[in-house]
């Protein structure tokens, strides 16, 4: 594959599937040549991107893309509950796979995907794009430098002001499709906590509830397609219209995590705040680092009053969606699929462990906050990916 053009199929061409448009660089190493979606309107977003080249193969059946010998790699950007089935089939077909996070919605589903990758030797890359965000990379650099000593505890608050739009108007609102938003949305944050703190969650206890969106009366009919478009005027939360007829996932949650290296972490998520922000704090035995926003990072290394940091860093995101992270992660996948790069920074093991923590925490929420031990990856799967340079 090295030096050849990577021929790409997109399974789930609408919504997050637009991410794959970044990989369409015909004549420069990669090209999208096939699209799959069960909603025909999804193909229209590709018209401008593909207008100067041959018309792509289009289908509503993802298996028809996997059957094509002229497809080398696939982006799987379908709804979460389809990830396991589609990823296993794609790996079995020998395709290189970009699988959007979360890896799957159950621990068993994640393990089946990893086991299939290990057995077939097909390439698996998971779309945790926050590992490519400028502020996360800078915080990791600071921590790895020893500036705050050895990390001992972590706090993360995630304010989701678009929760009512993005997660309570379509398939996300039902447990059967996501397990819960602590997994679906929290998979990113749990992964960042693991990556920067240097360990995986081994035990959790969590609390959460559905407290606001269950009280919204503006519901759509079951046969009406959900519209997750963000609208500034959809405020306050109880005034939202067009919400799903079935809502049974929590809209607020908090989880305590004990990592396998002794670090204690706390993650909080709320879907009805007026602001949108991820706020991480990593506390070491010689200081702490905190992102005030995604543009500013505060470093505390000496005793101070009223929160005055020793240093405040400005971190400007690179151009592009998700602070340039989407362009970086797509480029990394293309290199990997062509045999020109590794998955060291996008470990499937780490992706599985973020889901495992989220699933276990969701079970804890629904079972009286009972502590849950998170099952580890099997030795055989760990050994396979360790041989690829990831853990």
N, C-alpha and C positions, 0 to 999 in steps of 0.2 A: 504493500500500500504506500510505502514511503515514496514521495515525489509525485504520486498519482493524484488525481482529483477525487476527493471523497464524495461519493454519491449518497445523498441523504433523503430519507423519508421522514415525514412528520406525522405522528399519530396523536391526534388532538390538535388540529390546525388552528382552531380559534383560541381566544383567551390567551393563556400563557404560551400557547403554541407559537405566537408571534415572536417569541424569543429566538426561534430557529431562523428567523429572517436574517439575523446577524451572520449566520453561517453560510448564507447564499452569496458566494464570491466566485462565480464561474470564471474559469481560466486562471484563478489565483489559489487553487487548492481544494475548494469545496463548493458543492452546489446542491440545492434542494431540487429534487426531481420528482417527488411524489408526496401527495398530501392525503390524509385521511381524517374525516370527521363525519359524525352522524347528522350534523346540522349544516346543510348546504351553504347557508349564508357565511359560514366561517371561511370559505375559500375566497370570498371577495376581498378580505384584508390582504391577500397575497397578490392581487392583480397588479398593483404598481411595482412591487418587488420583482415580479417575474415577467413583466411586460416585454422586455427586450430579448427574451430567450425562448426556447421551445416550451410549449404548454406542458405543465406537469401532469403526471398520471394522478387522477383523483379517484377516491373510492370512499365508501362508508364502512367498509369491512377491513379492519387493520390487518387481517391475515393475508389479504391480497398484496399488501406491501411486503410482508415478511416472505412471501413466496417468490418475490422477484429477485433474480440473480444479479440484476443491475443496481441493487440497493446495498450499500456497504454498511450504513449506520442509520440508526433511527433516534429521533427525539420522541420520548413518550411524555406528553404533557396533558394527558387525559385526566379526568377526575380521580381523586385519590383511591377510591375503592376499586378502580380498574388497574392500578399499577402492578399488583402482583401477577394477575393473569397475563397482562400484556408483556411485562418484562421477562417473565419465564419463557413465554413463547418466542420472544425476540432473541433471547440468549440461546435457546434451543436451535433457532434458525441460523445461528452463527453471526448475527449482526452485532456491531458495536453499539452499545446502548447508553444514551443520555437519558436518565430517569429523573424527572422532576421530583423534588422533595414533597412530602415525606416518602421514604422508600416504599412503605406500605402502611396499612392502617392497623395491622396486628403484628405482634412479635413473630408469630408463626409464619406470616406472609413474608416478612423481612428475611427470616432464616431460609425460607424456600428459595427466594431470589438469590441470596448469597451462595447457597448450596448448588444452585443451577450454574451460576457463574464459575464456581470452582470445578464442577464436574465437566462442563463444556469447554472451559478455557476462553469463553467469549468475554469481550471487554465490557466492564460495567463502570459507569461514571454517574455520580449522584449530584443533582443540581442544588447544592447548598451554596448559593451565591453570596451569602454574607461573609464567607471565608475570603471573598475577593473585594470586600468593601474597604475603602481607605481607612476609616476610623477603627475598624476591627483589626486590620493589619498593623496599624500604629500602636494600638493597645497591646497586641501580642508582642511587638518589638520591644516595647517598654518593659513588659513583664519578663520576657526572655533575657533582657539585659541585666536583670537582677536589681533594677532600680527600686523596687518596693520589697525586696527580699523574696522569701518563698511564700507563695499564695496560701492563705489559710481559710479564707471565706469569701463568698461571692454573693452579691445581691443583684437582681435584675428586675426592673419594673418595665412592663410593656404596656403603653397606653395606645389603644387602637380606636381612633376616632371614626374610622370608616367601617367598624365592625358591623353595624346595622346594614350597611350597603353590601359589603363583600361576603358576609358569612351567614346572614339570616334571611336572604331572599332567594337562595337557590339550594343546591344539593348539600352545601356545607352545614345546613341547619339540622341535619338528622344524624343521629349516632351511627346508624347502619352504613352511612357513607363516609364517615370520618373517624369514628370512635369518639372523638371530641375535639374541641378547638385547642385544648391544652396540648394535644398531639399535633393537630394540623397546623396551627399557627406557632405553637411553642417549639416545634422541632428545630426551627432556626436558632432560637435563643438557647435552648438546651445544648445544641451542638456548639455554639460559641462558648458557653460556660465550660463545657468539657474540653474544648480545644485550648483555650487560654489558661485554664486551671490545671491542665495536664493529667486528667483522670476521667473515668467514666462513672456514672451513678450506679451505686450498688444497692441503695435502700432509699425508699421514699415514703413520705406521708403527706397527704394533700387535703385541702378543703376547697369547695367551690359551690356555685349555685347558678341557676337561671333566675335572674332577679328583675330584669327590665323588659327584654324583648318578648317574654311570654305574656306581658300585659298590653302589648300593642294590638290594637283592634284592626289596623289596616292590613289585612291579609289578602293575598291573591288566591284565585281559585286553583284547585289541584291541576287542572288542565292548561293553566296559563304558564308560559315560560318565565322564569325568574329573570329580573334585570338587576345585576349587581353594580350598576353604574353609580359612582360617587357623585352626589349632588350637594353642594354647600348648603342649600336651603332645607335639606332634610334634617332639621334640628328643631327642638330637642328630640332625643331618641324616641320618646313615646309618641311622637307625631309621625313617625315613619309609616310609609304606605308600601304596599306590594310585598310585604313579608311572606315568608313561606307558610303554607297552611299547617305544616308540622315543624315544630321547633322543640327539640329535646336535648340540645347541647348547652353546656354552661356558658354564660356570658361574662363570668368573673371566676378566677381561680387563683390559688396560691399553693405552691408545693415546696416542701423542704426536702433537700437531697443530700445524702452522704455519698461522697465520691470514694472510689477505691484507693485513693491516695490520702484519705483522711480529711480532705477539704469539705467544708459544709457550705451549701449553696441554697439560696432561696429565690424562687422565680414567681413573679406575680403578673397576671394578665387581666386586662379589663377592656371590654368591647363597647363601652358607651361613654368614654371620656371625650371632652371637647377638643383635646389635642392629640397629636400622634407623635410618639417618641419612644425609642428604646434607650433605657438608662442602665448601663452596667457599672457596677463598682466591684473592683477586685482589691481585697485587702491582704497585704502580706505582713510578714513579721518585721518589716522595716519601712512601711509606708502603704499608700493606697493610690490607685488610679481610677478615675471615673470619667466617662464621657458625659459632658453636660448636655450636649446635643450631638448630632452626627458630624458636626464641624469643629467642636471644641472638646479638648481632653484636659482634665485637671490632674496634676500630680502633686501629692502631698508626701513630704519626706521628713518634715520637722513639725514639732508641736505648734499649733496655731489657734487663734480664736476666730470664731464666726466664719469658719470655712474658707479662709484665705489660702489658696494653694501656693506651693513653692514655684510652680510653673504652670502656665496655661498655654497649651499648644493649639494652633489652628490647623485643621486638616481639611483641605478642600477636596471634595470628591472629584473624580475624573468625569469627563462628559459621558452622557449616556444614561440609560435607564438603570434604576437602583444604584445610583452613584457610580456608574461605570462598571459595576460588578458584572452585569449581564454580558457585556462585550468581552471582559476578561475570562469569564467562565466558559463561554462558548468557544473562544480561541483555545483555551486549555483542553477542552474536549476534542476539538478537531485535531490538535497535535497528538493527543493520546490515541485517538482512533487510527491515526496514520502511522503510529509507531514512533512518534517524535517527542513524546513526553510521557510523564507518569501520572498516577493518581495520588501521589503523596499528599497533596493539599486537599483532596476531595475523597477521603477514605470511605468506602462502602461500609466498613466496620463501624466507623464513627456515625454514619447515617443510621445504621441499624440501632446503635446504642442510644441515639437521641429519641428514636421511636420507642424503644423499649422503656426508657424512663418516662416518656409521655403516656404510654399505655398503662404502665404500672401506677402512675400518679392518678390517672383517670379512674382506674379501678378503686384506688384508695378513696377518692372523692365520693364515689357511689357506694362505699362500704364503710361508712362511719369513720373515715380518716385512718383506717387501719394501716399500720406500716406494711410495706411490701418489699420483699427482696427482688431485685431486678435480675433476671436470668442472664448469664453471660453467653457470648457466642461460643459455639462448639470449638473444641480444640482443632478439629480438622479444617474448619473454615478459617480459623485464626491463622493456622499454619500456611494455608494457601495464600492468603492475602499478605502475610508477613513476607512470603517469598517474592511478592511484587513490590515490596518496600513500603507497605502501609500497615497500620495497626489501629 
